[in-house]
Amino acid sequence: MKYGIYIHIPFCRKKCDYCNFYSIAYNPEKNSSPLKKYTERLIKELSGRLKNFSGDSADTIFFGGGTPSLCTPGEIRRIISFIRDEIYLEPDAEVSIEINPEDLSADKLEGYREAGVSRFVLGMQTLSEKLNGIIGRSGATCSPEKLELFFSHKNITHCIDLITGIPAQDLPELEKDLKTLACFIPEHVSAYTLSIEKGTPLHSRIRHDPEFDDHQRFLFEETIKRLKIIGYRHYEISNFALNGFECRHNMKYWTFDPYLGFGTSSHSFFNDERFCNNMSVAEYLSSENVTLTRDERSENAMLVEYLMTGLRLINGISLNKMQKRLEREVPTNILDRINFLREKGLLSVELNNGDRIIRLKGDGLMFADSVIYQIVEQLL
């Protein structure tokens, strides 16, 4: 069995107003000690846990956060090298790292590449200083010079993270971002519609109403249309790729494949069990043992999760494959709910050699969370 490895780096220079992921403020220029200690603790956790999975192999590693580009190339090299020493890492493994524009330099790109990173995800978000200010993004706006530097580096996979549906964002501003991408043609684009998460500073100052939903829907539809024209395949609600450059690691989340998470706030899915690390950074650094919390799940949890993750894929899910994977029939009331939503035009059900392929479509894509909830709510 091949699994993925996720490494969480929970440090940011400053937390963005729209972010609800676990991270703590940290300035490596003033004090490099916390990140060095965290790297040592990660190595210790990898050493203690990976030996339990030595009979299988890993084919993806993903450094996420937080801001993993705060790590030095040496720290990333040490983590990757340790993983290679502990388990069998496939020769063609996809190794990804998220990188912020302010951390971008030729030396860092080359250092990460030499360490074994093959896929670089640049958090461009938007080229507009005004829009970056509206969402409260920390750090400087991504500049044309940073993009030139990023795309001039060869022998890596270039990926861009983009945010659309920002309050006050108009079509010309979106077009500017997309036309810039068309000049460089990254192999992969993640275009996320801005999410107003409760508990974030952004939530307290942005009014989320039907008018804002319409605004976001329009920009989302324009993003899909224009990225397709450029040549991208829309393969997941927020993800677009040139042929062969889909994110193999993230596909594990959407196709119910196993992955192991390491570091604070990391999640794992292995042997159909889910568990997470809820420790704070302080607890993680001071503890001899890592405390993993197992997800207590009902008998319907696997079916709910399969539907919630699989329906994010544009190709949808095969009813036959789902039933085989879960070793159970889909309840009649769930099939009835799917047919009800099909009649409302929110998803499609296509017959294919005795199988049924279920896909979100139209407004079902825009309001995926709500539509999927309507399918699974009877199982919760």
C-alpha positions in Angstrom: 0.0 0.0 0.0 1.3 3.5 -0.9 0.5 6.3 1.5 1.2 10.1 1.7 3.0 12.0 4.4 1.9 15.4 5.5 4.3 17.6 7.6 2.7 20.6 9.3 4.8 23.6 10.0 2.7 25.8 12.4 4.6 29.1 12.2 3.7 32.3 10.4 5.3 35.7 10.6 1.8 37.0 11.1 -1.6 35.3 10.8 -3.7 36.3 7.9 -7.2 37.7 8.8 -9.0 35.0 6.8 -7.1 32.0 8.1 -8.5 29.5 10.6 -5.7 27.0 10.5 -3.6 26.5 13.6 -0.5 28.6 13.5 1.5 30.9 15.8 3.4 34.1 15.1 7.1 33.7 14.6 9.9 35.8 13.2 12.9 33.6 12.2 15.1 36.7 11.7 14.8 37.5 15.4 14.9 34.0 16.9 15.5 30.8 14.9 15.4 28.6 18.0 11.6 27.7 18.0 11.7 26.3 14.4 15.0 24.5 15.1 13.4 22.8 18.2 10.3 22.0 16.2 12.3 20.4 13.5 14.1 18.2 16.1 10.7 17.3 17.5 9.4 16.3 14.1 12.4 14.1 13.5 11.7 12.4 16.9 8.1 11.9 16.0 8.9 10.5 12.6 11.4 8.1 14.2 8.8 6.9 16.7 5.9 6.4 14.3 7.3 5.6 10.8 8.7 2.3 11.9 5.2 1.0 12.3 4.6 1.5 8.5 7.9 0.2 7.1 6.1 -2.6 5.3 4.4 -0.1 3.0 5.8 2.8 0.9 5.2 6.5 0.6 4.8 8.2 -2.7 4.0 11.8 -1.6 5.3 14.3 1.0 3.6 17.6 1.5 5.0 20.4 3.7 2.1 22.7 4.6 1.2 25.1 7.3 1.4 27.7 8.6 4.3 28.8 6.5 6.7 26.0 5.7 8.9 28.3 3.6 10.1 29.7 7.0 12.2 26.5 7.1 15.7 26.6 5.8 16.6 24.3 2.9 18.8 22.4 5.5 15.9 21.8 7.7 13.7 20.5 4.8 16.6 18.4 3.6 17.0 16.8 7.0 13.4 15.9 7.3 13.2 14.4 3.7 16.5 12.5 4.2 15.2 11.0 7.5 12.0 9.8 5.9 14.1 8.2 3.1 16.2 6.4 5.7 13.2 5.2 7.7 10.9 3.9 5.0 10.8 3.2 1.3 10.0 6.5 -0.5 9.1 5.8 -4.1 11.7 7.0 -6.6 9.1 9.3 -8.4 7.6 10.6 -5.2 5.9 13.9 -5.4 7.4 16.2 -2.7 5.6 19.5 -2.3 6.2 22.7 -0.3 4.0 25.8 0.2 6.1 29.0 -0.2 5.2 32.6 0.5 6.3 35.4 -1.9 8.3 37.2 0.9 10.4 34.0 1.4 11.1 33.5 -2.3 14.8 33.7 -3.4 16.8 31.9 -6.0 19.0 30.3 -3.3 16.0 29.0 -1.4 14.3 27.5 -4.5 17.5 25.8 -5.5 18.2 24.7 -1.9 14.7 23.1 -1.6 15.1 21.4 -5.0 18.4 20.0 -4.0 16.8 18.8 -0.7 14.3 16.7 -2.8 11.4 19.1 -3.2 9.9 18.7 -6.7 6.6 20.7 -6.5 6.5 24.3 -5.3 3.2 26.0 -4.4 3.5 29.8 -4.4 0.8 31.7 -2.4 0.2 34.4 -4.9 -3.5 34.8 -3.8 -4.0 38.2 -5.7 -1.7 40.7 -7.3 -3.9 43.6 -6.0 -2.6 45.4 -3.0 -6.1 46.8 -2.3 -7.6 43.3 -2.3 -4.8 41.9 -0.1 -5.6 44.7 2.3 -9.3 43.9 2.3 -8.8 40.3 3.3 -6.0 41.2 5.8 -3.3 39.1 4.2 0.0 39.3 6.0 3.2 40.0 4.1 3.8 41.9 0.9 1.7 41.5 -2.2 3.2 39.2 -4.8 5.1 41.3 -7.3 5.9 40.7 -11.0 9.6 40.4 -10.1 8.8 37.5 -7.6 6.8 35.8 -10.3 9.6 36.2 -12.8 12.0 34.7 -10.3 9.7 31.8 -9.5 9.0 30.8 -13.1 12.6 31.3 -14.2 13.6 28.4 -12.0 13.7 25.2 -14.0 13.3 21.5 -13.2 10.5 22.0 -10.7 6.7 21.9 -10.9 5.3 25.4 -10.6 2.0 25.8 -8.8 0.0 28.9 -7.9 -2.6 29.5 -5.1 -5.2 32.1 -6.1 -8.1 33.6 -4.1 -11.2 34.8 -5.9 -14.6 36.2 -4.7 -13.0 38.9 -2.5 -15.3 41.8 -1.5 -14.9 44.7 -3.9 -13.0 42.5 -6.4 -14.3 43.2 -9.9 -13.9 41.3 -13.2 -10.9 43.5 -14.5 -9.0 42.7 -11.3 -9.7 39.0 -11.7 -8.7 39.2 -15.4 -5.4 40.8 -14.4 -4.5 37.9 -12.2 -5.6 35.3 -14.7 -3.9 37.0 -17.6 -0.7 37.1 -15.6 -1.0 33.4 -15.0 -1.6 32.9 -18.8 1.8 34.5 -19.4 3.6 32.0 -17.2 1.4 28.9 -17.5 2.0 27.2 -14.1 1.5 23.5 -14.2 -1.1 23.7 -11.5 -3.5 26.4 -10.2 -5.6 26.2 -7.0 -8.3 28.9 -7.2 -10.1 29.2 -3.9 -13.3 31.2 -3.4 -12.7 33.3 -0.3 -14.2 31.6 2.7 -15.5 33.8 5.6 -14.7 31.5 8.6 -16.3 32.1 12.0 -13.8 33.2 14.6 -11.5 35.0 12.2 -10.9 38.8 12.1 -12.3 38.8 8.5 -15.6 37.3 9.7 -16.2 40.3 12.0 -15.9 42.9 9.2 -17.4 41.2 6.1 -21.1 40.9 5.6 -22.0 37.6 4.1 -25.4 37.9 2.4 -27.2 36.7 -0.9 -25.7 39.6 -2.8 -22.2 38.5 -1.8 -23.0 34.9 -2.7 -24.0 36.2 -6.2 -20.7 38.1 -6.5 -18.7 35.1 -5.5 -20.6 32.8 -7.9 -20.0 35.1 -10.8 -16.2 35.4 -10.2 -16.0 31.6 -9.6 -17.7 30.8 -12.9 -15.5 33.3 -14.7 -12.4 31.8 -13.1 -13.4 28.3 -14.3 -14.2 29.5 -17.8 -11.0 31.4 -18.3 -8.7 28.8 -16.8 -10.3 26.2 -19.2 -9.7 28.5 -22.1 -6.0 28.8 -21.2 -5.8 25.0 -21.2 -6.3 23.8 -17.7 -8.4 20.7 -16.7 -10.8 21.4 -13.9 -10.4 18.3 -11.8 -11.5 19.3 -8.3 -13.8 22.1 -7.2 -10.9 24.5 -6.5 -8.1 22.8 -8.5 -7.0 23.0 -12.1 -4.0 21.3 -13.8 -2.2 20.9 -17.1 -2.4 17.2 -18.2 -0.5 15.0 -15.7 0.1 17.6 -13.1 -2.8 17.0 -10.7 -1.7 17.1 -7.0 -1.1 13.4 -6.2 -0.9 14.1 -2.5 -4.2 16.0 -2.3 -5.9 13.4 -4.5 -5.4 11.0 -1.5 -7.8 13.1 0.5 -10.5 13.0 -2.2 -10.1 9.4 -3.1 -10.0 7.8 0.3 -6.4 6.8 0.1 -4.2 6.6 3.3 -1.9 9.4 4.6 0.0 10.1 7.7 0.2 13.5 9.3 3.1 14.7 11.5 3.4 17.8 13.7 0.9 19.8 15.6 -2.6 20.1 14.1 -1.9 17.3 11.6 -4.4 14.6 10.6 -4.0 11.0 9.5 -6.1 8.4 7.7 -4.8 4.9 7.8 -6.6 1.5 7.8 -9.9 3.4 7.6 -9.2 5.1 11.0 -8.8 8.8 11.5 -6.6 10.4 14.1 -5.1 13.9 14.7 -2.6 15.7 16.8 -4.4 18.3 18.9 -1.3 19.4 20.9 -0.2 23.0 21.0 3.3 23.8 19.8 4.4 24.3 23.5 2.9 20.9 24.5 4.5 19.2 21.4 8.0 20.6 22.1 7.9 19.7 25.8 6.4 16.3 25.6 8.3 13.0 25.3 5.4 11.4 23.6 3.0 12.5 20.9 -0.7 12.3 21.8 -2.9 11.3 18.9 -6.6 11.6 19.3 -8.6 9.0 17.4 -11.8 10.1 15.8 -14.8 8.4 17.4 -17.0 7.7 14.4 -20.5 6.3 13.9 -21.1 3.3 11.6 -22.2 5.7 8.9 -19.0 7.9 9.2 -17.2 6.1 6.3 -20.1 6.7 3.9 -20.5 10.3 4.9 -16.7 10.9 4.5 -16.6 9.2 1.1 -19.4 11.3 -0.2 -18.0 14.5 1.3 -14.6 14.1 -0.2 -15.3 12.2 -3.5 -18.0 14.6 -4.7 -15.4 17.4 -4.7 -13.9 15.7 -7.7 -15.3 17.0 -11.0 -15.4 13.4 -12.3 -17.6 12.6 -9.3 -17.9 9.2 -7.7 -18.8 5.7 -9.0 -21.6 4.2 -7.0 -20.3 0.7 -7.7 -16.7 1.6 -6.6 -18.0 3.4 -3.5 -20.1 0.3 -2.4 -17.2 -2.0 -3.1 -14.7 0.2 -1.1 -17.1 0.6 1.8 -18.4 -3.0 1.7 -22.0 -1.9 2.0 -25.0 -0.8 0.0 -25.9 2.8 -0.1 -29.2 3.3 1.8 -32.3 4.0 -0.2 -33.0 7.3 1.5 -29.6 8.6 0.4 -30.3 7.5 -3.2 -33.6 9.3 -2.9 -31.9 12.5 -1.7 -29.4 12.2 -4.6 -32.3 12.0 -7.1 -34.0 14.9 -5.5 -30.9 17.1 -5.9 -30.5 15.8 -9.5 -34.1 17.0 -10.2 -33.1 20.5 -8.8 -30.2 20.6 -11.2 -27.5 20.5 -8.5 -25.9 17.2 -9.5 -26.1 14.7 -12.3 -26.5 10.9 -12.2 -25.2 9.2 -15.4 -25.5 5.5 -16.2 -22.3 3.8 -17.4 -22.3 0.1 -18.0 -24.5 -0.7 -15.1 -22.8 1.8 -12.9 -24.1 5.2 -11.8 -21.7 8.2 -11.8 -22.7 11.0 -9.4 -21.3 14.5 -10.1 -22.0 18.0 -8.8 -22.9 20.5 -11.5 -24.0 24.1 -11.9 -24.7 25.8 -8.5 -24.0 22.4 -6.9 -20.3 23.2 -7.5 -20.5 26.7 -6.1 -22.4 25.6 -3.0 -20.8 22.1 -2.7 -20.7 22.0 1.1 -24.4 22.8 1.4 -25.4 20.3 -1.4 -23.3 17.5 0.1 -24.7 18.2 3.5 -28.2 17.8 2.1 -27.2 14.3 0.9 -25.5 13.1 4.2 -27.5 14.9 6.9 -29.7 11.9 7.5 -26.6 9.9 8.3 -25.2 12.3 10.9 
